[in-house]
Amino acid sequence: MFWELIGIAAASLTMFSFFPQIFKVLRTKSVKDVSPIMLLQLSGGVSLWIVYGLHLKNLIIILANSITLFSLIVLLILYMLYIKR
Amino acid sequence: MFWELIGIAAASLTMFSFFPQIFKVLRTKSVKDVSPIMLLQLSGGVSLWIVYGLHLKNLIIILANSITLFSLIVLLILYMLYIKR
């Protein structure tokens, strides 16, 4: 039970980790210091994790990486929106 | 073998994902758009993943998250160094 909680805490912290970055971008409307290569590389990585999770039929891997992918897509849209300014 | 390669590609892309951000910060010496909460939350998350990996005796989880933690610590040091300017 203790170790399960450690795993759940680890997954929760990492899968929601880009939400503070989204809120910061929405507040400042500035993205020039954010690396778009990082965002694209992570999006590719977590997409492959979702594919791998579907293969393993592991709901945790699928769900955690789907939330991360969603937040990365939001960040990429915000990046394209604000980098032009 | 195909699915192992998908897993290895997924792990490689995600564990090295912060290196482009490190290179960008080193080049521009500017971090004001990077969220320090994101960096701290991710550092806490991957630290717990390492603890969980040690419990599971899973070398992949330990190794992948150690590389990510290393890159996040480098980013946090760069953040503190450049945010003052």
N, CA and C atoms of all chains as a GROMACS GRO file, in nm:
protein
  510
    1MET      N    1   0.082  -0.121   0.000
    1MET     CA    2   0.000   0.000   0.000
    1MET      C    3   0.086   0.127   0.000
    2PHE      N    4   0.191   0.127   0.088
    2PHE     CA    5   0.283   0.241   0.093
    2PHE      C    6   0.349   0.262  -0.043
    3TRP      N    7   0.396   0.153  -0.103
    3TRP     CA    8   0.466   0.164  -0.230
    3TRP      C    9   0.374   0.204  -0.344
    4GLU      N   10   0.247   0.158  -0.334
    4GLU     CA   11   0.148   0.201  -0.434
    4GLU      C   12   0.127   0.351  -0.428
    5LEU      N   13   0.122   0.405  -0.304
    5LEU     CA   14   0.105   0.549  -0.287
    5LEU      C   15   0.224   0.627  -0.345
    6ILE      N   16   0.344   0.572  -0.326
    6ILE     CA   17   0.464   0.635  -0.384
    6ILE      C   18   0.451   0.639  -0.536
    7GLY      N   19   0.408   0.529  -0.595
    7GLY     CA   20   0.390   0.523  -0.740
    7GLY      C   21   0.283   0.619  -0.789
    8ILE      N   22   0.171   0.626  -0.716
    8ILE     CA   23   0.062   0.717  -0.754
    8ILE      C   24   0.107   0.862  -0.742
    9ALA      N   25   0.181   0.894  -0.633
    9ALA     CA   26   0.232   1.031  -0.615
    9ALA      C   27   0.330   1.066  -0.727
   10ALA      N   28   0.419   0.971  -0.761
   10ALA     CA   29   0.516   0.994  -0.869
   10ALA      C   30   0.444   1.021  -1.000
   11ALA      N   31   0.345   0.938  -1.033
   11ALA     CA   32   0.271   0.954  -1.159
   11ALA      C   33   0.193   1.085  -1.161
   12SER      N   34   0.128   1.120  -1.048
   12SER     CA   35   0.049   1.244  -1.044
   12SER      C   36   0.136   1.366  -1.065
   13LEU      N   37   0.251   1.370  -0.994
   13LEU     CA   38   0.340   1.487  -1.006
   13LEU      C   39   0.391   1.502  -1.148
   14THR      N   40   0.433   1.392  -1.211
   14THR     CA   41   0.491   1.405  -1.344
   14THR      C   42   0.383   1.430  -1.450
   15MET      N   43   0.267   1.366  -1.440
   15MET     CA   44   0.169   1.383  -1.549
   15MET      C   45   0.106   1.522  -1.550
   16PHE      N   46   0.103   1.589  -1.436
   16PHE     CA   47   0.047   1.725  -1.433
   16PHE      C   48   0.156   1.832  -1.434
   17SER      N   49   0.281   1.791  -1.464
   17SER     CA   50   0.394   1.882  -1.446
   17SER      C   51   0.393   2.001  -1.542
   18PHE      N   52   0.324   1.990  -1.658
   18PHE     CA   53   0.328   2.101  -1.752
   18PHE      C   54   0.214   2.201  -1.731
   19PHE      N   55   0.125   2.172  -1.637
   19PHE     CA   56   0.017   2.267  -1.609
   19PHE      C   57   0.071   2.400  -1.553
   20PRO      N   58   0.169   2.399  -1.460
   20PRO     CA   59   0.224   2.528  -1.415
   20PRO      C   60   0.284   2.609  -1.530
   21GLN      N   61   0.347   2.538  -1.628
   21GLN     CA   62   0.404   2.608  -1.742
   21GLN      C   63   0.292   2.669  -1.829
   22ILE      N   64   0.182   2.596  -1.846
   22ILE     CA   65   0.067   2.648  -1.922
   22ILE      C   66   0.013   2.775  -1.855
   23PHE      N   67  -0.007   2.768  -1.722
   23PHE     CA   68  -0.060   2.884  -1.649
   23PHE      C   69   0.034   3.004  -1.661
   24LYS      N   70   0.166   2.977  -1.655
   24LYS     CA   71   0.264   3.085  -1.665
   24LYS      C   72   0.256   3.152  -1.803
   25VAL      N   73   0.246   3.071  -1.909
   25VAL     CA   74   0.238   3.125  -2.045
   25VAL      C   75   0.109   3.204  -2.064
   26LEU      N   76  -0.002   3.152  -2.009
   26LEU     CA   77  -0.130   3.224  -2.021
   26LEU      C   78  -0.125   3.358  -1.950
   27ARG      N   79  -0.049   3.363  -1.839
   27ARG     CA   80  -0.041   3.486  -1.759
   27ARG      C   81   0.049   3.589  -1.826
   28THR      N   82   0.165   3.540  -1.877
   28THR     CA   83   0.265   3.634  -1.930
   28THR      C   84   0.251   3.656  -2.080
   29LYS      N   85   0.182   3.564  -2.150
   29LYS     CA   86   0.171   3.567  -2.296
   29LYS      C   87   0.309   3.573  -2.362
   30SER      N   88   0.408   3.511  -2.298
   30SER     CA   89   0.544   3.514  -2.349
   30SER      C   90   0.603   3.372  -2.346
   31VAL      N   91   0.663   3.330  -2.458
   31VAL     CA   92   0.714   3.193  -2.468
   31VAL      C   93   0.857   3.186  -2.521
   32LYS      N   94   0.922   3.302  -2.536
   32LYS     CA   95   1.047   3.301  -2.612
   32LYS      C   96   1.159   3.217  -2.547
   33ASP      N   97   1.154   3.195  -2.415
   33ASP     CA   98   1.258   3.115  -2.350
   33ASP      C   99   1.225   2.966  -2.346
   34VAL      N  100   1.104   2.930  -2.392
   34VAL     CA  101   1.065   2.788  -2.391
   34VAL      C  102   1.119   2.721  -2.518
   35SER      N  103   1.180   2.603  -2.504
   35SER     CA  104   1.237   2.533  -2.618
   35SER      C  105   1.128   2.453  -2.691
   36PRO      N  106   1.097   2.490  -2.818
   36PRO     CA  107   0.996   2.414  -2.893
   36PRO      C  108   1.045   2.272  -2.925
   37ILE      N  109   1.178   2.254  -2.934
   37ILE     CA  110   1.232   2.118  -2.958
   37ILE      C  111   1.200   2.028  -2.840
   38MET      N  112   1.214   2.083  -2.716
   38MET     CA  113   1.176   2.007  -2.597
   38MET      C  114   1.030   1.964  -2.606
   39LEU      N  115   0.940   2.058  -2.644
   39LEU     CA  116   0.797   2.027  -2.651
   39LEU      C  117   0.769   1.920  -2.756
   40LEU      N  118   0.834   1.932  -2.874
   40LEU     CA  119   0.811   1.835  -2.982
   40LEU      C  120   0.869   1.698  -2.947
   41GLN      N  121   0.992   1.699  -2.889
   41GLN     CA  122   1.057   1.572  -2.852
   41GLN      C  123   0.975   1.498  -2.746
   42LEU      N  124   0.925   1.574  -2.645
   42LEU     CA  125   0.842   1.513  -2.541
   42LEU      C  126   0.710   1.462  -2.597
   43SER      N  127   0.650   1.539  -2.691
   43SER     CA  128   0.524   1.495  -2.752
   43SER      C  129   0.544   1.364  -2.827
   44GLY      N  130   0.655   1.355  -2.901
   44GLY     CA  131   0.687   1.229  -2.971
   44GLY      C  132   0.708   1.116  -2.872
   45GLY      N  133   0.783   1.146  -2.764
   45GLY     CA  134   0.812   1.044  -2.662
   45GLY      C  135   0.687   0.991  -2.593
   46VAL      N  136   0.602   1.082  -2.546
   46VAL     CA  137   0.483   1.035  -2.472
   46VAL      C  138   0.382   0.970  -2.568
   47SER      N  139   0.381   1.011  -2.697
   47SER     CA  140   0.296   0.943  -2.795
   47SER      C  141   0.338   0.796  -2.809
   48LEU      N  142   0.471   0.774  -2.815
   48LEU     CA  143   0.521   0.636  -2.823
   48LEU      C  144   0.490   0.560  -2.695
   49TRP      N  145   0.496   0.631  -2.578
   49TRP     CA  146   0.459   0.565  -2.451
   49TRP      C  147   0.312   0.521  -2.454
   50ILE      N  148   0.224   0.604  -2.516
   50ILE     CA  149   0.082   0.567  -2.526
   50ILE      C  150   0.067   0.442  -2.613
   51VAL      N  151   0.139   0.440  -2.728
   51VAL     CA  152   0.136   0.323  -2.817
   51VAL      C  153   0.186   0.198  -2.742
   52TYR      N  154   0.297   0.216  -2.668
   52TYR     CA  155   0.355   0.105  -2.591
   52TYR      C  156   0.258   0.060  -2.482
   53GLY      N  157   0.189   0.156  -2.419
   53GLY     CA  158   0.090   0.124  -2.316
   53GLY      C  159  -0.030   0.049  -2.372
   54LEU      N  160  -0.072   0.086  -2.496
   54LEU     CA  161  -0.182   0.015  -2.562
   54LEU      C  162  -0.141  -0.129  -2.589
   55HIS      N  163  -0.014  -0.148  -2.631
   55HIS     CA  164   0.037  -0.283  -2.656
   55HIS      C  165   0.038  -0.366  -2.527
   56LEU      N  166   0.082  -0.304  -2.416
   56LEU     CA  167   0.088  -0.374  -2.287
   56LEU      C  168  -0.050  -0.383  -2.221
   57LYS      N  169  -0.150  -0.313  -2.279
   57LYS     CA  170  -0.283  -0.302  -2.218
   57LYS      C  171  -0.273  -0.249  -2.074
   58ASN      N  172  -0.180  -0.152  -2.053
   58ASN     CA  173  -0.157  -0.094  -1.921
   58ASN      C  174  -0.225   0.044  -1.913
   59LEU      N  175  -0.337   0.049  -1.839
   59LEU     CA  176  -0.419   0.170  -1.834
   59LEU      C  177  -0.346   0.288  -1.772
   60ILE      N  178  -0.259   0.261  -1.672
   60ILE     CA  179  -0.184   0.369  -1.605
   60ILE      C  180  -0.092   0.439  -1.705
   61ILE      N  181  -0.015   0.360  -1.782
   61ILE     CA  182   0.076   0.418  -1.881
   61ILE      C  183  -0.002   0.499  -1.984
   62ILE      N  184  -0.116   0.443  -2.030
   62ILE     CA  185  -0.198   0.512  -2.131
   62ILE      C  186  -0.252   0.644  -2.076
   63LEU      N  187  -0.310   0.638  -1.956
   63LEU     CA  188  -0.376   0.754  -1.898
   63LEU      C  189  -0.276   0.865  -1.863
   64ALA      N  190  -0.168   0.828  -1.793
   64ALA     CA  191  -0.070   0.928  -1.749
   64ALA      C  192  -0.010   1.000  -1.870
   65ASN      N  193   0.026   0.924  -1.974
   65ASN     CA  194   0.088   0.986  -2.090
   65ASN      C  195  -0.012   1.064  -2.175
   66SER      N  196  -0.141   1.025  -2.170
   66SER     CA  197  -0.243   1.100  -2.244
   66SER      C  198  -0.260   1.239  -2.184
   67ILE      N  199  -0.260   1.246  -2.051
   67ILE     CA  200  -0.271   1.377  -1.984
   67ILE      C  201  -0.150   1.464  -2.018
   68THR      N  202  -0.029   1.403  -2.015
   68THR     CA  203   0.092   1.478  -2.050
   68THR      C  204   0.085   1.524  -2.196
   69LEU      N  205   0.042   1.436  -2.287
   69LEU     CA  206   0.034   1.472  -2.429
   69LEU      C  207  -0.065   1.587  -2.449
   70PHE      N  208  -0.180   1.580  -2.380
   70PHE     CA  209  -0.279   1.687  -2.389
   70PHE      C  210  -0.216   1.821  -2.348
   71SER      N  211  -0.144   1.823  -2.234
   71SER     CA  212  -0.086   1.949  -2.186
   71SER      C  213   0.025   1.998  -2.281
   72LEU      N  214   0.097   1.904  -2.342
   72LEU     CA  215   0.202   1.944  -2.437
   72LEU      C  216   0.142   2.003  -2.564
   73ILE      N  217   0.028   1.947  -2.611
   73ILE     CA  218  -0.039   2.002  -2.730
   73ILE      C  219  -0.089   2.143  -2.701
   74VAL      N  220  -0.147   2.163  -2.581
   74VAL     CA  221  -0.191   2.298  -2.541
   74VAL      C  222  -0.072   2.394  -2.542
   75LEU      N  223   0.042   2.349  -2.486
   75LEU     CA  224   0.162   2.434  -2.482
   75LEU      C  225   0.213   2.466  -2.622
   76LEU      N  226   0.211   2.367  -2.712
   76LEU     CA  227   0.257   2.390  -2.850
   76LEU      C  228   0.168   2.492  -2.921
   77ILE      N  229   0.035   2.482  -2.899
   77ILE     CA  230  -0.059   2.579  -2.959
   77ILE      C  231  -0.030   2.719  -2.904
   78LEU      N  232  -0.011   2.729  -2.771
   78LEU     CA  233   0.020   2.858  -2.709
   78LEU      C  234   0.153   2.911  -2.762
   79TYR      N  235   0.250   2.820  -2.779
   79TYR     CA  236   0.381   2.861  -2.830
   79TYR      C  237   0.367   2.928  -2.967
   80MET      N  238   0.293   2.859  -3.058
   80MET     CA  239   0.276   2.913  -3.193
   80MET      C  240   0.198   3.044  -3.192
   81LEU      N  241   0.106   3.054  -3.097
   81LEU     CA  242   0.022   3.174  -3.086
   81LEU      C  243   0.103   3.295  -3.040
   82TYR      N  244   0.191   3.274  -2.940
   82TYR     CA  245   0.259   3.387  -2.876
   82TYR      C  246   0.398   3.416  -2.931
   83ILE      N  247   0.459   3.319  -3.003
   83ILE     CA  248   0.595   3.343  -3.052
   83ILE      C  249   0.597   3.448  -3.164
   84LYS      N  250   0.482   3.466  -3.233
   84LYS     CA  251   0.475   3.561  -3.344
   84LYS      C  252   0.475   3.706  -3.297
   85ARG      N  253   0.429   3.727  -3.174
   85ARG     CA  254   0.413   3.865  -3.126
   85ARG      C  255   0.544   3.941  -3.114
   86MET      N  256   1.026  -0.796  -3.036
   86MET     CA  257   1.140  -0.710  -3.071
   86MET      C  258   1.094  -0.572  -3.119
   87PHE      N  259   0.990  -0.568  -3.206
   87PHE     CA  260   0.934  -0.442  -3.253
   87PHE      C  261   0.884  -0.358  -3.136
   88TRP      N  262   0.811  -0.422  -3.044
   88TRP     CA  263   0.753  -0.349  -2.931
   88TRP      C  264   0.859  -0.303  -2.832
   89GLU      N  265   0.966  -0.384  -2.820
   89GLU     CA  266   1.078  -0.342  -2.735
   89GLU      C  267   1.141  -0.214  -2.790
   90LEU      N  268   1.154  -0.208  -2.923
   90LEU     CA  269   1.213  -0.090  -2.986
   90LEU      C  270   1.124   0.033  -2.964
   91ILE      N  271   0.991   0.013  -2.970
   91ILE     CA  272   0.898   0.123  -2.942
   91ILE      C  273   0.920   0.174  -2.800
   92GLY      N  274   0.933   0.082  -2.705
   92GLY     CA  275   0.955   0.119  -2.564
   92GLY      C  276   1.087   0.192  -2.545
   93ILE      N  277   1.193   0.141  -2.610
   93ILE     CA  278   1.325   0.203  -2.599
   93ILE      C  279   1.324   0.343  -2.661
   94ALA      N  280   1.256   0.357  -2.777
   94ALA     CA  281   1.246   0.489  -2.842
   94ALA      C  282   1.168   0.585  -2.753
   95ALA      N  283   1.058   0.538  -2.695
   95ALA     CA  284   0.977   0.621  -2.605
   95ALA      C  285   1.061   0.669  -2.487
   96ALA      N  286   1.133   0.577  -2.423
   96ALA     CA  287   1.215   0.611  -2.306
   96ALA      C  288   1.327   0.708  -2.344
   97SER      N  289   1.393   0.684  -2.459
   97SER     CA  290   1.505   0.770  -2.500
   97SER      C  291   1.457   0.912  -2.527
   98LEU      N  292   1.345   0.925  -2.600
   98LEU     CA  293   1.294   1.059  -2.631
   98LEU      C  294   1.257   1.136  -2.504
   99THR      N  295   1.190   1.069  -2.411
   99THR     CA  296   1.144   1.142  -2.292
   99THR      C  297   1.259   1.170  -2.195
  100MET      N  298   1.352   1.075  -2.178
  100MET     CA  299   1.455   1.100  -2.075
  100MET      C  300   1.555   1.207  -2.117
  101PHE      N  301   1.572   1.227  -2.248
  101PHE     CA  302   1.664   1.332  -2.293
  101PHE      C  303   1.589   1.460  -2.333
  102SER      N  304   1.461   1.469  -2.296
  102SER     CA  305   1.377   1.577  -2.348
  102SER      C  306   1.416   1.716  -2.297
  103PHE      N  307   1.486   1.723  -2.182
  103PHE     CA  308   1.518   1.857  -2.130
  103PHE      C  309   1.654   1.908  -2.178
  104PHE      N  310   1.726   1.824  -2.251
  104PHE     CA  311   1.855   1.869  -2.303
  104PHE      C  312   1.838   1.986  -2.403
  105PRO      N  313   1.739   1.981  -2.495
  105PRO     CA  314   1.721   2.099  -2.583
  105PRO      C  315   1.693   2.227  -2.504
  106GLN      N  316   1.619   2.214  -2.393
  106GLN     CA  317   1.591   2.332  -2.309
  106GLN      C  318   1.718   2.384  -2.242
  107ILE      N  319   1.804   2.291  -2.197
  107ILE     CA  320   1.932   2.330  -2.137
  107ILE      C  321   2.016   2.406  -2.240
  108PHE      N  322   2.025   2.351  -2.363
  108PHE     CA  323   2.107   2.415  -2.467
  108PHE      C  324   2.052   2.554  -2.500
  109LYS      N  325   1.918   2.565  -2.504
  109LYS     CA  326   1.856   2.694  -2.534
  109LYS      C  327   1.890   2.797  -2.426
  110VAL      N  328   1.880   2.757  -2.299
  110VAL     CA  329   1.911   2.848  -2.188
  110VAL      C  330   2.059   2.889  -2.192
  111LEU      N  331   2.148   2.791  -2.220
  111LEU     CA  332   2.291   2.822  -2.225
  111LEU      C  333   2.320   2.922  -2.337
  112ARG      N  334   2.244   2.911  -2.448
  112ARG     CA  335   2.266   2.997  -2.564
  112ARG      C  336   2.212   3.138  -2.539
  113THR      N  337   2.090   3.145  -2.481
  113THR     CA  338   2.025   3.276  -2.468
  113THR      C  339   2.051   3.342  -2.332
  114LYS      N  340   2.095   3.262  -2.234
  114LYS     CA  341   2.114   3.309  -2.096
  114LYS      C  342   1.987   3.376  -2.042
  115SER      N  343   1.870   3.328  -2.088
  115SER     CA  344   1.743   3.386  -2.046
  115SER      C  345   1.646   3.274  -2.006
  116VAL      N  346   1.583   3.291  -1.890
  116VAL     CA  347   1.496   3.185  -1.837
  116VAL      C  348   1.360   3.238  -1.791
  117LYS      N  349   1.331   3.366  -1.820
  117LYS     CA  350   1.216   3.426  -1.754
  117LYS      C  351   1.081   3.361  -1.791
  118ASP      N  352   1.074   3.295  -1.910
  118ASP     CA  353   0.948   3.231  -1.949
  118ASP      C  354   0.936   3.086  -1.902
  119VAL      N  355   1.044   3.034  -1.841
  119VAL     CA  356   1.041   2.895  -1.792
  119VAL      C  357   0.977   2.892  -1.654
  120SER      N  358   0.884   2.799  -1.632
  120SER     CA  359   0.816   2.790  -1.502
  120SER      C  360   0.900   2.712  -1.402
  121PRO      N  361   0.945   2.778  -1.291
  121PRO     CA  362   1.024   2.706  -1.190
  121PRO      C  363   0.938   2.603  -1.115
  122ILE      N  364   0.805   2.628  -1.109
  122ILE     CA  365   0.717   2.530  -1.044
  122ILE      C  366   0.716   2.400  -1.125
  123MET      N  367   0.714   2.413  -1.259
  123MET     CA  368   0.723   2.294  -1.346
  123MET      C  369   0.851   2.216  -1.316
  124LEU      N  370   0.964   2.288  -1.306
  124LEU     CA  371   1.092   2.222  -1.281
  124LEU      C  372   1.094   2.152  -1.146
  125LEU      N  373   1.041   2.220  -1.041
  125LEU     CA  374   1.041   2.162  -0.907
  125LEU      C  375   0.944   2.043  -0.898
  126GLN      N  376   0.824   2.061  -0.959
  126GLN     CA  377   0.724   1.953  -0.956
  126GLN      C  378   0.776   1.828  -1.026
  127LEU      N  379   0.841   1.849  -1.144
  127LEU     CA  380   0.897   1.736  -1.218
  127LEU      C  381   1.012   1.671  -1.140
  128SER      N  382   1.096   1.754  -1.074
  128SER     CA  383   1.207   1.699  -0.996
  128SER      C  384   1.155   1.611  -0.883
  129GLY      N  385   1.049   1.659  -0.816
  129GLY     CA  386   0.987   1.579  -0.710
  129GLY      C  387   0.929   1.450  -0.767
  130GLY      N  388   0.860   1.462  -0.882
  130GLY     CA  389   0.798   1.345  -0.946
  130GLY      C  390   0.899   1.239  -0.988
  131VAL      N  391   1.005   1.282  -1.060
  131VAL     CA  392   1.102   1.181  -1.106
  131VAL      C  393   1.184   1.125  -0.989
  132SER      N  394   1.203   1.205  -0.881
  132SER     CA  395   1.271   1.151  -0.761
  132SER      C  396   1.188   1.036  -0.703
  133LEU      N  397   1.055   1.056  -0.696
  133LEU     CA  398   0.968   0.949  -0.646
  133LEU      C  399   0.969   0.829  -0.740
  134TRP      N  400   0.978   0.856  -0.874
  134TRP     CA  401   0.989   0.745  -0.970
  134TRP      C  402   1.115   0.664  -0.944
  135ILE      N  403   1.226   0.733  -0.909
  135ILE     CA  404   1.352   0.663  -0.880
  135ILE      C  405   1.335   0.574  -0.756
  136VAL      N  406   1.271   0.631  -0.650
  136VAL     CA  407   1.244   0.555  -0.528
  136VAL      C  408   1.158   0.432  -0.560
  137TYR      N  409   1.053   0.456  -0.641
  137TYR     CA  410   0.962   0.347  -0.681
  137TYR      C  411   1.037   0.242  -0.764
  138GLY      N  412   1.126   0.288  -0.852
  138GLY     CA  413   1.207   0.198  -0.934
  138GLY      C  414   1.302   0.114  -0.849
  139LEU      N  415   1.359   0.177  -0.744
  139LEU     CA  416   1.448   0.103  -0.652
  139LEU      C  417   1.368  -0.006  -0.582
  140HIS      N  418   1.244   0.028  -0.542
  140HIS     CA  419   1.157  -0.069  -0.476
  140HIS      C  420   1.126  -0.186  -0.571
  141LEU      N  421   1.096  -0.155  -0.698
  141LEU     CA  422   1.063  -0.259  -0.797
  141LEU      C  423   1.189  -0.330  -0.850
  142LYS      N  424   1.308  -0.274  -0.812
  142LYS     CA  425   1.436  -0.323  -0.866
  142LYS      C  426   1.432  -0.321  -1.019
  143ASN      N  427   1.372  -0.213  -1.076
  143ASN     CA  428   1.360  -0.199  -1.222
  143ASN      C  429   1.464  -0.098  -1.270
  144LEU      N  430   1.568  -0.150  -1.336
  144LEU     CA  431   1.682  -0.067  -1.375
  144LEU      C  432   1.643   0.040  -1.477
  145ILE      N  433   1.546   0.008  -1.566
  145ILE     CA  434   1.504   0.104  -1.669
  145ILE      C  435   1.441   0.227  -1.603
  146ILE      N  436   1.348   0.204  -1.508
  146ILE     CA  437   1.282   0.315  -1.438
  146ILE      C  438   1.386   0.399  -1.364
  147ILE      N  439   1.481   0.331  -1.296
  147ILE     CA  440   1.584   0.403  -1.219
  147ILE      C  441   1.670   0.488  -1.312
  148LEU      N  442   1.718   0.426  -1.421
  148LEU     CA  443   1.813   0.492  -1.511
  148LEU      C  444   1.748   0.609  -1.586
  149ALA      N  445   1.629   0.584  -1.644
  149ALA     CA  446   1.562   0.687  -1.723
  149ALA      C  447   1.532   0.810  -1.637
  150ASN      N  448   1.481   0.785  -1.516
  150ASN     CA  449   1.444   0.898  -1.430
  150ASN      C  450   1.566   0.967  -1.370
  151SER      N  451   1.678   0.893  -1.355
  151SER     CA  452   1.801   0.956  -1.305
  151SER      C  453   1.855   1.055  -1.407
  152ILE      N  454   1.849   1.018  -1.535
  152ILE     CA  455   1.895   1.110  -1.641
  152ILE      C  456   1.806   1.234  -1.644
  153THR      N  457   1.673   1.213  -1.632
  153THR     CA  458   1.581   1.327  -1.631
  153THR      C  459   1.607   1.415  -1.509
  154LEU      N  460   1.628   1.353  -1.391
  154LEU     CA  461   1.653   1.432  -1.269
  154LEU      C  462   1.781   1.513  -1.284
  155PHE      N  463   1.885   1.451  -1.341
  155PHE     CA  464   2.011   1.522  -1.363
  155PHE      C  465   1.989   1.646  -1.449
  156SER      N  466   1.914   1.630  -1.560
  156SER     CA  467   1.892   1.744  -1.650
  156SER      C  468   1.805   1.851  -1.583
  157LEU      N  469   1.711   1.809  -1.497
  157LEU     CA  470   1.627   1.906  -1.425
  157LEU      C  471   1.708   1.984  -1.322
  158ILE      N  472   1.803   1.917  -1.255
  158ILE     CA  473   1.889   1.986  -1.158
  158ILE      C  474   1.975   2.089  -1.229
  159VAL      N  475   2.031   2.050  -1.346
  159VAL     CA  476   2.110   2.145  -1.426
  159VAL      C  477   2.023   2.266  -1.463
  160LEU      N  478   1.898   2.240  -1.506
  160LEU     CA  479   1.807   2.350  -1.544
  160LEU      C  480   1.774   2.439  -1.425
  161LEU      N  481   1.754   2.380  -1.307
  161LEU     CA  482   1.724   2.460  -1.188
  161LEU      C  483   1.842   2.549  -1.150
  162ILE      N  484   1.965   2.495  -1.161
  162ILE     CA  485   2.084   2.575  -1.132
  162ILE      C  486   2.094   2.690  -1.233
  163LEU      N  487   2.073   2.660  -1.362
  163LEU     CA  488   2.077   2.765  -1.464
  163LEU      C  489   1.967   2.868  -1.440
  164TYR      N  490   1.848   2.820  -1.396
  164TYR     CA  491   1.738   2.911  -1.368
  164TYR      C  492   1.777   3.013  -1.261
  165MET      N  493   1.833   2.960  -1.150
  165MET     CA  494   1.871   3.049  -1.038
  165MET      C  495   1.983   3.144  -1.079
  166LEU      N  496   2.070   3.095  -1.168
  166LEU     CA  497   2.184   3.174  -1.213
  166LEU      C  498   2.138   3.291  -1.301
  167TYR      N  499   2.043   3.266  -1.392
  167TYR     CA  500   2.007   3.365  -1.493
  167TYR      C  501   1.884   3.449  -1.458
  168ILE      N  502   1.802   3.404  -1.362
  168ILE     CA  503   1.681   3.480  -1.330
  168ILE      C  504   1.715   3.613  -1.261
  169LYS      N  505   1.833   3.617  -1.198
  169LYS     CA  506   1.871   3.739  -1.124
  169LYS      C  507   1.911   3.854  -1.216
  170ARG      N  508   1.955   3.817  -1.338
  170ARG     CA  509   2.010   3.920  -1.428
  170ARG      C  510   1.906   4.021  -1.471
   0.00000   0.00000   0.00000
